């Protein structure tokens, strides 16, 4: 079998890859770090959910047994007041967008070519 010449390997996909090479390499870096960050956030989120759930179960068990009383309405109101970014008294999509922009700003600061970060993060978070 004789080795093929470079021009025999040329096809539409190879040509597209060559033309898009600089863009793909930038998007790939941003996407990879985004994916890894999203996957890590998913794991951390699950661990925090388990810890928060265990804490709630413990507190609620103590409430049920009569050892303590908890004003859940005050807890709810105070929690919303702390995390509500637009001051409308409720959690909304706009609040989530503000937190996403803050997180993205932190995670992409001084990262060269972080163009695909958001898409990679979302994929890592959902996969």
N, C-alpha and C positions, 0 to 999 in steps of 0.2 A: 504494500500500500504506500503510495507516495504522499508526502505532506502537501496539504493544500496551501495555495498562495493566499495572502491577505485579502485580495479582492474576491476570492471565492467565499469568504466568511461574511462579506457584506450582504446585508439584507435590510429590510425596512426597519426592523427593531434595532439592529446594531447602529444604523445611521441616526435613528432617533435618540438612542442613548448617548452617542457621541455629541450630538447637537445640544442635548439637555444636560450634559455632564456637570458643568459648574452649578447649575440650579439644583440638580438632583443631589449633589454632594452636600450642598448647604441644607437643603430640606432634610436629607437623611440624618445629618448631625442633630439638628433641632428636633426631628421626630424621634430619634433614638433617646435623647435625654428627656424628651417629653414623655415618651412611653415608660421609661424607667421611673421617672418621677410619679407618674400616674399609678403605676403598679405598686410603688412604695406607699403612696397616699392611700391606696385601697387597703393594703395590709394594716397600716397604722390606724386607719378609720375603723376597721373591724376590731382591732385590739381595743381601741378607745370605746367602741360600742359595748364590748364585753365588760370592760371595767365599769362603765356608766350603768349598764344593766345590773351588774352585781351589786353596785352601790345602791341603786334604787330598790332592788329586792331586799337588801339588808335593812334599809331605812323603813320601807313599807311593812316588813315583817315586825319591826320594832313598834311601828304605829299600831298595827293590828293587835299586838300583844299588850298594848297599853303603856309601854315604857316611855314613849315620846308622842308629841303631837306635832304635826307639820301643817303649816298654812300653805297648801299647794297653790292657791290662787296668788298669794304673794310671791312664791317662788316663780310662778309663771310670769307674772307682771314684771318682776325684777330681771328675769332672764331676757325677756323680750326687750326691755329698756336697754340692756347692755349690748345686745347684738343687732338692734334695729339701726341701720345706718342712715336712713332718710327721715327718721323721727315721726313716722306716721302711726306708730303704735302696733304695727304688725310686721311679720316677716313676709317679704315679697320677692319676686324675681329680681327686682332692682337691688335689693340688699345682697342677694347672691352674686349678682354681677359685680358689685363693689368688692366683695371679698375675693372673687376670682381675679379681678384686676390687680388687687394688692398682692395676692399669691403669685400671679404670673410675673409681676414686676420684681418680686424677690427672687424667684427661681430663674429668671432670664437675665438678671443684671450682669452686664459685662460678658455675656455669652455671645461669641461670634456666631452669626448666622443661625439664630434661633427661630427662623421663620416657620418651621413646621412643629414648633413646640406644642401649641394648643391642640392640634389634631393628634399628635402622639400622646399627649397627656390624657386626652379623652379616651383614646383607644386603650391605654394602659389601665385606666380607671374602670373601664367597662369589660375588659377581657378577663 
